[in-house]
Amino acid sequence: MIDAAVVYPKPEQLNHAFHTCGVFSTLAFFMINAVSNAQVRGDSYSDGCLGRTGARIWLFIGFMLMFGSLIASMWILFGAYVTQNTNVYPGLAVFFQNALIFFSTLIYKFGRTEELWG
């Protein structure tokens, strides 16, 4: 995304508002990975703000932000670049930034092992 912002500095080529998808994806990355799988299952988290239900709501909001950012990046790619007769590279940069953050979130969330008392 940095490369696209440097190569296409004008707002007509790459609208600066398109960076918000990456911001919300990164925010969702931290929201999703802040809650451990044990907290969602209720194994290690019973007190605090709403207990297990609060952890599940937090995780659900994080996934909603993540999917919303990914869908918005697809909308930006096709709505602002593919259907118009312009260069597609900035739209691809926005989409791939969000897709890679999405897949890294899933890998980091579900690909690791957690020890409750480690």
Residue pairs with C-beta under 8 A, 6 or more apart in sequence:
1 19
1 22
1 93
1 94
1 97
3 93
4 14
4 89
4 90
4 93
4 94
5 14
5 19
7 89
8 14
8 87
8 89
8 90
13 86
13 87
13 90
14 90
15 80
18 76
18 80
18 90
18 94
21 69
21 72
21 73
21 76
21 94
21 97
21 98
22 69
22 94
22 97
22 98
22 101
24 65
24 68
24 69
24 72
25 65
25 66
25 69
25 70
25 97
25 98
25 101
25 102
26 101
27 65
28 62
28 63
28 65
28 66
28 69
28 105
29 66
29 101
29 104
29 105
29 108
31 58
31 59
31 61
31 62
31 65
32 59
32 62
32 63
32 66
32 105
32 109
33 105
33 108
33 109
34 58
35 55
35 58
35 59
35 62
36 44
36 114
37 109
37 110
37 114
38 44
38 45
38 114
38 116
39 45
39 52
39 55
40 52
40 55
40 56
40 59
41 52
42 51
42 52
43 116
44 116
45 51
45 52
45 55
46 52
48 54
50 57
66 101
66 102
66 105
69 98
69 101
69 102
70 98
70 99
70 102
72 98
73 94
73 95
73 97
73 98
73 99
74 95
76 91
76 94
76 95
77 88
77 91
77 92
77 94
77 95
78 91
80 86
80 91
81 87
81 88
81 90
81 91
81 92
82 88
82 91
